């Protein structure tokens, strides 16, 4: 009589796995070698140089004082992945790339920078959606002044790289594409005054106005 050897699917030490690809870990954890571990913290470098000019900040702060109770604009960085949403405060006063960190998993990452009329950032996805700031919207009646959107989503690898993840809302020359900018109201008009009136990082770019 032939004997059939049965092999267990469990590891040799007999400890059952905590997770499988089709049975993910609880929120805030990922499956690594069949164990649920916390999502690693990733360093970020976020830049929106087109918003750094004095004229642009004066424009945003002026709109903030007109549309809301505050005389200074505020900003929120919104990071979205298929399984999670992360909202971080972002400083309009600081220049250069800003160092932040977030627990991000591998896969696609989309990012937007929302400029508000001094309001605080939503705390979670429910608050974001109820505020009307979900998706790509920038409603003035919800305090939004301007929204910058990455033209293409990023693809993150796992394990995370040693270098920070670079999130650039501007091009290499410091300008921001008008296609990536959504104003809640009519954007300011560029005029020949050696200033960046419309917050795209360019000065007097419409040459005909200065001839």
N, C-alpha and C positions, 0 to 999 in steps of 0.2 A: 504494500500500500504506500503510495507516494505521500510524502509529507510536504506541506506548503508552509514556508516560512513567512510569518507576518511581521512587517516592519512598521513601527510606530511613526507617525508624522511629527511627534514631539521631539524636541532636542534631546541629546543624550542625557543631560542632567535632569530631564523630566519636567522642566519649568515651562508651562504653556506660554506661547507668545501673547503679548498684550494687544497686538494690532496686526492687521493685514491691509493691503491696499484697498480692498473692498469694505473693510471695517475700520474706518479711521479712528484716530484718538479723540478724546474730548477737546473742546475748543481751547485754543491756546497751546496745544501740543502737536507734535508731529511724530510719525512712526519712523524710527531709525533702528534697523536691525531687530525688528519685531518687538521693540520697546517704545513706549510713549515717553517722549522727552519734551521739555519746554521749547517752544520756538526760539531760535537763537536771536539775540539782539544784533541788528545790523547798523553799521555806521552809514550816515547819509551826508552828502554835500549838496545843498540845494541853492541854486542861483537864479535870480531874476534881475539881472543887471539893468534891464530897461526901466525898472521902477526906482532906480537909485538917484536919478537927477533931481536937483532941488525943485525945478519947475514941475516935474511929475508929482512929487510929494505934495507940493502946494496945491496942485489940482485935486488930488485925492482927498487931502484934508479939507479943502474948500467944499467939495461935494459932501463930505461926511458931516460938516457943520450945517449944510443946507438941508440934507435929507434926514438927519437924525439929531439926537440930543447931544452928541459928542462932537468935539472940534478936531478930533484926530481919527484917521482911518486905522483899522486893524486888519490883520490877515490870518488866514488859516490854510495850512497845507493839508490836502485831502488825498490819501493814498488808498487805492482800491485794488483788491485782488478778488478772484472768483469766490473765495470763502471768507473774506474778512474786509473790514473797512477801518482805517486808522485816520484820526484827525489830530493834527498837531498845530499849536500856535506858531506863527512865523512873524519875525520882527520886520517892520517897515523902516525902522530907524537904523538898522545895521547895514553896512555895505559889504560887498564881497559875498562869497559862498558861506552859507550858514551851516554849521555842524549840528545835525540832529541824529536821532537813533530811533529805530522802530523794529518790532518783531515781525519780520517778513518771511514768507515761505517761498520756495522755488516756484517759478511759473511767471505768468504775465503780471505786470504792475502798471496801472495807469495813475496819473497824478494831475492834480489841478491846484491852483493857488487862487483863493477867493479873497478879495479885498472887501471889507465890510465898513459900515459907517460907525466904527467904534464898538460894535457888539462883540460879545465873547463867542468863541468857537463852539459849535455844537459838540456835545460830549460823546455821542454815539450815533449809530445809523438811524435810530428812531427819531432823535432830535434833528438830524440832518434832513431827513425826509419831511418832517413836519415843518421845518423852517423854509422849505421850498428850494433848498440849495443842492438837492440831489441831482445826479446826472450832470448835464452841462448847463443848467439854468443859472441865470443871474438876475433874479427878480428885485426890482428897486423897492417894492413894498415890503420886502423881507430884509432890507438893509444891505443888499449887495450893490457894490459900486462897479466892480470889474472882476472878470474871471479870466485867468490864464490857464490854458490847457496844453498838455504835451501833445505834439502832433502825432506821435507814435508811442505805443506802450513799450515798456522795457521788459526784457526777459531775464529773470533772476535764476541763477544756478544754485545748486545745493551739493556740497556744503558751500557756505558763503565765501566769497573771495576775501583776501586780506585787505585789499584797497576799499575805501568807502564807495558806496553806490552814488554815482553822480546823476543828479536830477537837474537838468538845465532847461529853463523856460526861455532862455535867450540863445541866439546864435553865437558863433565865435567872435563876432564884432560887437557883441553886447546888445544887439537889437532884438526885438521880439516881433515875430510875424503878426501882421494885423489879422490873419486868418485864425490865429490861436487866441486872440483877445476878444472877449465879449463884454461890452459895456452894458450896464443896465439901462442907461439913457444914451442920448446921442453922444458919440465920442467928441472930445474937444478938437477944434480945428487947428491944424498946423498953420502958423503964420511966420513971416520973415522977421524974426526977432532974436535969432541966435539962441533959441531955447528949444527944448523938446516939449512941445505943448501936448502931444497926444500919447505920451508914455510908451512909445515904441522903441526908445533908445536912440533915435535918430534926430538930428537937429536940422531944421529947415530942409527936409529931404525933398520937398516938392519944389524943384529948382525954378519953375516958372514964377513962383510967388516972389522970388528974390531977384529977378532980372529987371 
